[in-house]
């Protein structure tokens, strides 16, 4: 998983309890809190949401004979589309785009669905 501090200009940002349950298998930020959060907190929360649902396909999905990805769960999921669709209504699009650019630089735009194990985690 991409480190949060690489997405927030070298700062490690801890989300406060009012941001939502950061220990949930699928983090869902509180939108009221998200609207009033700082841009770094917004990027951290959006990243947490994204990273609990999607993962780097390089290690998550099988490859075909040519080295391409074989998405078995409906992917690839495009980071730019997923993040803008989910967060443009509650986070300034420029902040969403800043996260998109960071994610694309780290892994690329194509992501695989993160599967939850049988215990829910």
MOCORDA-V157894 format. One record per pair of residues at least 12 apart in sequence whose C-alpha atoms are under 8 Angstrom apart, sorted by the first residue. I is the first residue (numbers start at 0). J is the second residue. D is the distance in Angstrom with one decimal. If there is no record, write none. Layout:
((I J D) (I J D))
//
This chain:
((0 50 7.0) (0 54 7.0) (0 55 7.4) (1 102 7.8) (1 105 6.9) (3 43 6.5) (3 46 7.3) (5 101 7.9) (6 42 7.4) (6 43 7.6) (6 98 6.6) (6 101 5.8) (6 102 7.5) (7 39 5.8) (7 42 7.0) (7 43 7.2) (12 39 7.3) (12 40 6.6) (12 43 6.7) (13 40 8.0) (14 40 6.8) (14 43 7.6) (14 44 7.2) (17 29 7.1) (17 32 6.6) (18 32 5.8) (18 33 6.8) (18 44 7.6) (21 47 7.8) (23 120 7.8) (24 51 6.5) (24 115 7.5) (24 119 6.6) (24 120 5.0) (25 48 6.8) (25 51 5.1) (25 52 6.5) (26 47 6.5) (26 48 5.1) (26 51 6.3) (27 48 6.0) (28 44 6.5) (28 45 7.8) (28 48 7.2) (30 89 6.7) (33 89 7.0) (33 90 7.2) (34 89 5.5) (34 90 6.0) (38 94 6.4) (41 90 7.2) (41 94 7.7) (42 94 7.0) (42 95 7.1) (42 98 6.0) (45 82 7.6) (45 86 7.6) (46 98 7.5) (49 82 7.5) (51 113 6.9) (52 112 6.1) (52 113 5.0) (52 114 7.6) (53 76 7.9) (53 110 6.0) (53 111 5.4) (53 112 4.5) (53 113 4.6) (54 110 5.7) (54 111 5.3) (54 112 6.3) (54 113 5.5) (55 106 6.5) (55 109 7.9) (55 110 5.5) (55 111 6.2) (56 68 7.1) (56 109 7.4) (56 110 5.5) (56 111 5.1) (59 111 6.8) (59 113 8.0) (60 111 7.2) (70 111 7.0) (72 111 7.5) (72 112 6.5) (73 112 7.9) (74 109 7.9) (74 110 7.1) (74 111 5.7) (74 112 6.8) (75 109 5.3) (75 110 5.5) (75 111 5.7) (75 112 8.0) (76 108 7.9) (76 109 5.6) (76 110 5.0) (76 111 6.1) (76 112 7.3) (77 108 5.2) (77 109 4.9) (77 110 6.2) (78 99 6.5) (78 102 7.5) (78 103 7.5) (78 108 5.1) (78 109 6.4) (78 110 6.8) (79 96 7.6) (79 99 5.6) (79 108 6.7) (82 95 6.8) (82 99 7.2) (83 95 6.4) (83 96 7.6))
//
